[in-house]
Amino acid sequence: MMCWLDPIKIRMVEENLFKKFGYGLFQRKDINATKYGITNAEMTTILNELQLQDKLANFGVSDLYQFVSWNNDLGFPIEDTAGPEEVADFLYLRDDGGYYYGNDLLLFLGLSDQVSRMKTIASNNVSKKQFIQICNADLMVKPALAKVTAENKRFLQAVDTLLTPGMLSVDEFTAKEVVGRLADYASEDSISIKKIESIVFSLDEKSKKKILTTGFYDALVDKKRFS
């Protein structure tokens, strides 16, 4: 049952929330209700009320919110909120904590011209594989193969792409060429050979075999040795 709150208190909390977050994205877990002099139940009521007033957007995933900015450039108000990529970046990719992989990486490398219907992300911020929808865009997010850092992100991105079914069968490029480009991309990271070995040999047997038999591992290690 929702609790009733004085409109003045709602306004006060709204102003303080906006002062803290502005038009940026924020999660419910980022809000300590007691700092606003209210209970968690009252904060929930206020967030719901601000949504009803079209002042606050709820993205329906991870208790993510954003104050709505209204654009009147066309002579009528248009709601201006984050799109799916900005939301995904905030939830899963911040601080080098995740990466897109699969066909999105092939597209970036010029190895494919196919735009994925469902984008795939590996992230430090999830504990299990899940399928979600953000702003009507489909997304699959899973735990990364190892903790993602600025040092190993490209390497992990290339490995996850290599292990994704169908990534070595693309038009105009042989599997060997795709593997070579992925190794080139991975070699741009500052990850050491020792850490590469540690991650590769900690994978399951099927994944490890694919990385070794395709020539990706040898090509990458050679590039690291002679770079």
Buried (B, 14 or more C-beta within 10 A) or exposed (E): EEEEBEEEBBEBBBEEBBEEBEEEBBBBEEBEBEEBEBEEEBBBBBBEBBBEEEBBBBBEBBBBBBBBEEEEEEEEEEEEBBEBBBBBBBBBBEEEBBBBBBBBBBBEBEBBEEEBEEBBBBBBBBEEEEEBEBBEBBBBBBBBBBEBBEEBBBBBBBBBBBBBEEBBEBEEBEEEEBBBBBBBBBBEBEBEEEBBEEBBEEBEEEBBEBBEEBBBBEBBBEBBEEE
